Amino acid sequence: MPHPAGPCGAHRLFEWAMAVMMLLVAVTLALPGDTLERAALRPVAELGVPESAMAACFAAIGTLRAAALYLNGHVNNGLVRPSGATVRAACAALGAMVMGQLTLALVVDAVSAQAPSFVIPVFGTLTLFEAVSCYVARRDAVARRTPGQARAVREPGE
């Protein structure tokens, strides 16, 4: 019986959530106004990267990741290069780096201001689980190296 999340998402719901979140963050940053100038996010704005560049980065990673996740469920990745699992791993690594930088900026601000931000544990958790997603995607990539192995590790319903 196929999984209710579909063939491309049965075991990758966190990865889908991060892809959608990145796309929505990109839309939010692209809206008029200074999104990052609010008190809790001011340290992120002080990193020196313009909001338009951050929006483009989030949009690119989110789009590439969503495409890889969709294709990973519909294409036998042992037959095409680069494999969807490798793209997923790269996007998860980039996501972990971005979330880690956001976490670090807020931690540094919290130390100097002696008042931690509510968002630190949120970004920190996202960083940790992005790193786990990178590991899982790399395991998928290794398991799908040959067409025979790729067919054997496909999810039910794919």
VOBA-1610 file (N, C-alpha, C; in pm, whole numbers, padded with zeros to 5 digits, always signed):
BEGIN
Met+00086-00119+00000Met+00000+00000+00000Met+00090+00125+00000Pro+00065+00220-00088Pro+00148+00340-00095Pro+00134+00424+00032His+00243+00492+00064His+00244+00580+00180His+00158+00703+00149Pro+00082+00755+00249Pro-00003+00873+00224Pro+00074+00997+00181Ala+00203+01004+00215Ala+00283+01120+00175Ala+00327+01110+00030Gly+00299+00999-00034Gly+00337+00982-00174Gly+00471+00914-00187Pro+00505+00875-00309Pro+00628+00800-00329Pro+00754+00882-00304Cys+00743+01013-00308Cys+00864+01094-00293Cys+00878+01153-00153Gly+00793+01110-00059Gly+00804+01173+00071Gly+00784+01086+00191Ala+00769+00958+00173Ala+00736+00871+00285Ala+00835+00880+00400His+00963+00888+00372His+01064+00891+00477His+01142+01021+00476Arg+01089+01123+00411Arg+01164+01248+00396Arg+01081+01371+00431Leu+00989+01356+00524Leu+00899+01467+00555Leu+00973+01588+00613Phe+01078+01565+00694Phe+01154+01679+00745Phe+01224+01752+00631Glu+01276+01676+00536Glu+01342+01740+00422Glu+01242+01823+00341Trp+01121+01770+00323Trp+01017+01847+00254Trp+00983+01972+00334Ala+00971+01958+00466Ala+00940+02075+00549Ala+01047+02183+00536Met+01173+02143+00533Met+01281+02240+00518Met+01279+02305+00379Ala+01249+02228+00276Ala+01243+02284+00140Ala+01133+02389+00132Val+01016+02356+00186Val+00904+02451+00185Val+00938+02572+00271Met+00999+02550+00389Met+01035+02661+00475Met+01133+02754+00404Met+01231+02697+00335Met+01328+02782+00264Met+01261+02865+00156Leu+01167+02806+00084Leu+01094+02882-00018Leu+01011+02993+00046Leu+00947+02965+00158Leu+00865+03068+00224Leu+00953+03177+00286Val+01070+03142+00337Val+01163+03243+00388Val+01209+03332+00272Ala+01235+03271+00156Ala+01276+03350+00039Ala+01167+03450+00000Val+01043+03407+00000Val+00932+03498-00032Val+00924+03609+00072Thr+00937+03575+00198Thr+00930+03674+00306Thr+01041+03777+00292Leu+01163+03730+00263Leu+01276+03823+00248Leu+01263+03909+00123Ala+01194+03858+00021Ala+01177+03934-00103Ala+01070+04042-00092Leu+00985+04034+00009Leu+00880+04135+00026Leu+00942+04270+00059Pro+00873+04379+00025Pro+00926+04512+00056Pro+00944+04531+00207Gly+01042+04610+00244Gly+01067+04638+00385Gly+01189+04562+00434Asp+01234+04598+00552Asp+01352+04535+00612Asp+01307+04428+00711Thr+01293+04308+00662Thr+01247+04197+00746Thr+01343+04170+00860Leu+01473+04178+00834Leu+01573+04142+00933Leu+01606+04254+01032Glu+01542+04368+01021Glu+01573+04479+01111Glu+01498+04471+01243Arg+01416+04371+01260Arg+01346+04355+01388Arg+01448+04318+01494Ala+01418+04346+01619Ala+01515+04331+01727Ala+01577+04192+01733Ala+01498+04086+01725Ala+01551+03950+01740Ala+01640+03910+01622Leu+01615+03967+01506Leu+01690+03928+01386Leu+01795+04030+01344Arg+01812+04136+01420Arg+01911+04238+01386Arg+02052+04179+01374Pro+02093+04084+01460Pro+02227+04026+01443Pro+02244+03956+01308Val+02138+03899+01256Val+02144+03836+01125Val+02164+03941+01017Ala+02096+04054+01031Ala+02111+04164+00935Ala+02252+04220+00939Glu+02316+04217+01057Glu+02450+04271+01072Glu+02558+04179+01014Leu+02520+04063+00963Leu+02617+03975+00898Leu+02668+04037+00769Gly+02593+04134+00716Gly+02639+04207+00598Gly+02585+04155+00466Val+02501+04054+00469Val+02445+03999+00345Val+02310+04067+00320Pro+02289+04126+00203Pro+02162+04191+00175Pro+02046+04091+00171Glu+01928+04138+00206Glu+01810+04050+00209Glu+01782+03990+00072Ser+01807+04065-00035Ser+01781+04013-00169Ser+01872+03893-00199Ala+01998+03901-00155Ala+02090+03789-00175Ala+02049+03669-00091Met+02006+03695+00032Met+01959+03586+00117Met+01834+03521+00057Ala+01744+03604+00003Ala+01622+03551-00059Ala+01657+03463-00178Ala+01752+03507-00260Ala+01793+03427-00376Ala+01855+03295-00332Cys+01936+03299-00228Cys+02000+03178-00176Cys+01896+03080-00124Phe+01805+03128-00041Phe+01699+03042+00012Phe+01613+02986-00100Ala+01579+03070-00198Ala+01496+03023-00310Ala+01567+02916-00391Ala+01695+02937-00419Ala+01770+02839-00498Ala+01781+02705-00425Ile+01818+02710-00298Ile+01832+02586-00221Ile+01697+02516-00207Gly+01593+02592-00174Gly+01459+02534-00157Gly+01406+02472-00285Thr+01425+02540-00398Thr+01377+02488-00526Thr+01454+02363-00567Leu+01585+02369-00557Leu+01668+02253-00592Leu+01635+02133-00504Arg+01616+02160-00377Arg+01586+02053-00283Arg+01449+01991-00311Ala+01348+02074-00334Ala+01214+02022-00365Ala+01217+01940-00493Ala+01289+01988-00594Ala+01300+01912-00720Ala+01369+01778-00697Ala+01477+01779-00620Ala+01548+01654-00591Ala+01461+01558-00512Leu+01385+01609-00417Leu+01298+01523-00338Leu+01188+01463-00426Tyr+01130+01545-00513Tyr+01024+01496-00600Tyr+01080+01391-00697Leu+01190+01424-00762Leu+01249+01331-00859Leu+01303+01205-00790Asn+01352+01220-00667Asn+01405+01106-00594Asn+01298+00999-00574Gly+01174+01039-00567Gly+01066+00943-00550Gly+01012+00888-00680His+01046+00951-00792His+00989+00910-00920His+01090+00861-01021Val+01218+00879-00993Val+01322+00839-01086Val+01414+00742-01014Asn+01453+00637-01083Asn+01546+00542-01025Asn+01684+00608-01025Asn+01728+00651-00908Asn+01850+00731-00898Asn+01978+00655-00927Gly+01972+00525-00937Gly+02091+00452-00975Gly+02122+00467-01122Leu+02028+00521-01199Leu+02043+00530-01344Leu+02080+00668-01394Val+02064+00771-01311Val+02090+00908-01355Val+02193+00974-01265Arg+02265+01070-01319Arg+02365+01145-01243Arg+02336+01293-01256Pro+02356+01376-01155Pro+02385+01335-01019Pro+02261+01273-00956Ser+02281+01184-00864Ser+02166+01118-00803Ser+02090+01217-00717Gly+01960+01194-00708Gly+01876+01281-00626Gly+01922+01281-00481Ala+01969+01167-00434Ala+02017+01159-00296Ala+02140+01246-00275Thr+02227+01255-00373Thr+02345+01341-00362Thr+02304+01487-00360Val+02209+01525-00444Val+02158+01663-00444Val+02091+01694-00311Arg+02013+01598-00260Arg+01949+01616-00129Arg+02053+01637-00020Ala+02161+01560-00024Ala+02267+01572+00077Ala+02332+01709+00069Ala+02361+01756-00052Ala+02424+01887-00069Ala+02332+01998-00019Cys+02205+01990-00051Cys+02110+02092-00005Cys+02095+02089+00146Ala+02094+01969+00205Ala+02086+01959+00351Ala+02210+02017+00416Ala+02327+01994+00356Ala+02451+02051+00409Ala+02447+02204+00402Leu+02401+02257+00289Leu+02388+02403+00276Leu+02287+02457+00377Gly+02176+02385+00393Gly+02076+02426+00491Gly+02132+02426+00633Ala+02212+02325+00666Ala+02274+02318+00799Ala+02370+02435+00818Met+02446+02469+00713Met+02539+02581+00724Met+02464+02713+00745Val+02358+02734+00670Val+02281+02858+00682Val+02217+02867+00820Met+02152+02760+00864Met+02087+02760+00995Met+02191+02774+01107Gly+02307+02712+01087Gly+02414+02725+01185Gly+02465+02867+01196Gln+02477+02936+01082Gln+02521+03076+01084Gln+02418+03164+01154Leu+02291+03138+01127Leu+02186+03216+01193Leu+02189+03191+01344Thr+02207+03066+01383Thr+02216+03031+01525Thr+02335+03101+01590Leu+02451+03093+01525Leu+02572+03154+01580Leu+02557+03305+01594Ala+02498+03370+01496Ala+02478+03516+01504Ala+02392+03551+01624Leu+02288+03474+01647Leu+02200+03502+01761Leu+02267+03467+01895Val+02349+03363+01897Val+02420+03327+02020Val+02521+03435+02056Val+02596+03483+01958Val+02693+03590+01983Val+02622+03714+02036Asp+02509+03747+01977Asp+02432+03862+02024Asp+02380+03838+02165Ala+02335+03717+02193Ala+02282+03685+02326Ala+02390+03698+02433Val+02512+03659+02400Val+02622+03669+02497Val+02653+03815+02526Ser+02660+03897+02421Ser+02692+04039+02443Ser+02577+04115+02507Ala+02455+04079+02475Ala+02338+04148+02530Ala+02293+04086+02662Gln+02346+03971+02697Gln+02308+03896+02817Gln+02158+03868+02820Ala+02102+03845+02701Ala+01960+03811+02689Ala+01943+03720+02568Pro+01921+03591+02591Pro+01911+03499+02478Pro+01783+03521+02397Ser+01793+03491+02270Ser+01679+03503+02180Ser+01597+03375+02183Phe+01469+03389+02172Phe+01377+03275+02166Phe+01403+03189+02042Val+01462+03247+01941Val+01482+03179+01813Val+01607+03090+01812Ile+01697+03107+01909Ile+01820+03027+01913Ile+01789+02877+01914Pro+01703+02826+02001Pro+01677+02682+01999Pro+01607+02635+01872Val+01530+02722+01810Val+01462+02686+01684Val+01566+02667+01574Phe+01652+02767+01554Phe+01756+02756+01452Phe+01855+02646+01485Gly+01887+02629+01614Gly+01979+02524+01654Gly+01924+02385+01624Thr+01796+02366+01650Thr+01732+02237+01620Thr+01729+02213+01470Leu+01698+02314+01393Leu+01697+02300+01247Leu+01837+02266+01197Thr+01940+02326+01256Thr+02078+02294+01218Thr+02109+02148+01243Leu+02075+02101+01361Leu+02102+01962+01398Leu+02031+01864+01304Phe+01904+01888+01278Phe+01829+01794+01195Phe+01864+01806+01047Glu+01914+01921+01004Glu+01966+01932+00868Glu+02092+01846+00855Ala+02176+01847+00958Ala+02296+01762+00955Ala+02256+01614+00951Val+02154+01576+01025Val+02104+01437+01021Val+02050+01406+00883Ser+01976+01500+00822Ser+01923+01479+00687Ser+02034+01461+00586Cys+02143+01534+00602Cys+02259+01519+00513Cys+02315+01378+00524Tyr+02328+01328+00646Tyr+02378+01192+00669Tyr+02285+01088+00605Val+02155+01104+00626Val+02057+01009+00571Val+02061+01011+00418Ala+02069+01128+00359Ala+02073+01139+00213Ala+02201+01076+00158Arg+02313+01095+00226Arg+02437+01031+00181Arg+02426+00879+00189Arg+02363+00829+00293Arg+02342+00684+00302Arg+02256+00636+00187Asp+02151+00714+00151Asp+02068+00680+00036Asp+02151+00678-00092Ala+02239+00777-00107Ala+02321+00785-00229Ala+02413+00664-00240Val+02472+00623-00131Val+02561+00506-00133Val+02481+00380-00163Ala+02363+00369-00105Ala+02280+00250-00126Ala+02227+00241-00268Arg+02224+00353-00340Arg+02166+00355-00474Arg+02273+00365-00583Arg+02395+00321-00557Arg+02504+00337-00654Arg+02484+00257-00782Thr+02428+00140-00773Thr+02407+00059-00894Thr+02259+00044-00918Pro+02216+00022-01043Pro+02073+00009-01071Pro+02006-00102-00989Gly+02074-00213-00970Gly+02015-00322-00891Gly+01994-00280-00747Gln+02094-00212-00689Gln+02080-00164-00552Gln+01973-00057-00543Ala+01964+00028-00643Ala+01866+00135-00641Ala+01725+00078-00639Arg+01701-00025-00717Arg+01568-00086-00717Arg+01539-00151-00582Ala+01640-00208-00520Ala+01621-00279-00393Ala+01590-00184-00278Val+01640-00059-00281Val+01619+00032-00169Val+01506+00131-00193Arg+01436+00119-00301Arg+01326+00211-00327Arg+01222+00198-00219Glu+01155+00306-00190Glu+01052+00304-00088Glu+00930+00229-00138Pro+00848+00177-00047Pro+00724+00112-00091Pro+00638+00212-00165Gly+00582+00170-00274Gly+00494+00258-00352Gly+00565+00341-00456Glu+00697+00338-00460Glu+00770+00417-00561Glu+00758+00350-00696
//
